């Protein structure tokens, strides 16, 4: 990956982030471990995710401009996130990135970048679920 451009630009910007989000959420909703954690009306969640990922990958600060500092760990505290659920979330994202045809090197960079936050949000042990 060219170090002179953002990850957002490297993956294809708005079009790719939007496609990834649109491919990702049906997988999340269908997943037995995490689907129930998401609302039935997924559209607002998808839009927030698009805004957040755009910013997170070095694109425009869409999320912060609308909602302020992301404070993502705090926003996820109400939900029981286990290590297994974090991995399920990442697997849904991996499958979405494959489905939209993101090249493997960039897919690995994106997943690596997302794995830190996904595991940082863990707030519940497997035994507590």
N, C-alpha and C positions, 0 to 999 in steps of 0.2 A: 504494500500500500504506500502510495506517495505521502511522505510526511509533511508536505507543504499544503495539503488540503485537509479539511475536516473529514471525519468519518461520514458525516451527513452527505457531503459532496461525493465522497468515494463510492458510497453505495447507490447514489443516484438521486439524492435529495427527496423532495416532497413526494414525487411519484412512487418511489420505492418504499418510503416510510408508510405512506397511505396503503399501498398494496400489502405490506407486511401486516399491518394492523387488521386489515379486512380479511386476510387469510388466517390470522392468529385467533381471533375471537370465536369463530365457530368451533375451533379445536378446543379452546378453553371451556366453552359452554358444554361441550359433549364429554369432557374429561370427568371420570367418576370421582376423582380426588378433589378437584377444584371448581368444577362447574357450578356447584351450589353456592359458592362464595360470591358469585356475580349476580347482579340483578337481571331480571328477565328482559327489561328494556336496556339493551346493551349499547345502544347508539351514543348516549352521553359518555359512557365509559370509553368507547372507541375514540371519540373525539379528544378526550383528555389524554388518552394514551398516545394518539398521534401528535398532539401538541408537546407532550412531555418527551417522547422519543426524538422528535425533531430537535428540541433543545439539548437533550442529553447527548446526542451524537454530534453536536457542534453546529447545528443550524440555527434558525431564528428562535428567539426566546419566547415562543408562543405561549407556553404554559405560564411562565412567570409574569408575562405581560397581562394575562387575564386573571390569574389566581394568586399571584405573589410567589414567595419562595416555595419550592415544591414540598419540602418537609415530608418526603415520601415515607420514611419509617413511621413517623407519627400518624400519617394518613392510613397506614396499613395496620396499626395496632388493634383496631376493633375486630380484625379478622384472624382466626387461628391459623397461623402460617407455620407449618412444620417443615423440617428439612425435606421430607418426601414431597410435600406440596410445592416447595420452591423448585425442586427438580422437575416436577410435572409441568410447572409453568415454563421452565426453560425448554423442556422437550416440545411443548406446543409451539414455542417460538422457533425452535430448530426446524420443526416440520413446516412451519409457515414460510420460513426463509428458503427452505428447499423448494417448496411449492411455487414460490414466485420466481425461482431461478437465480437467486443471488449466488454468485460464484463462491466456491468453497472457502477460499482464503478470507474473503470478506465476511462470510457467514461465521467463520471461527472467531474473527475479531469482534463481531457484533455479540456473539454469544459469550465470549470472554468478558466483554465490557458489561453485559447484563448479569453475569453470574455473581459478581460482587454484591450489587444491590439485592438481587433475589435472595441471597443467603443472609444478607444483613437484615432483611425483613422478618426472618424467622423469629417467632415469639412464643412458640408452643412446642413442647416435646411430642413425640409420637404417642407417648403413653397418655397424654392429656386429651387426645382426641376421641 
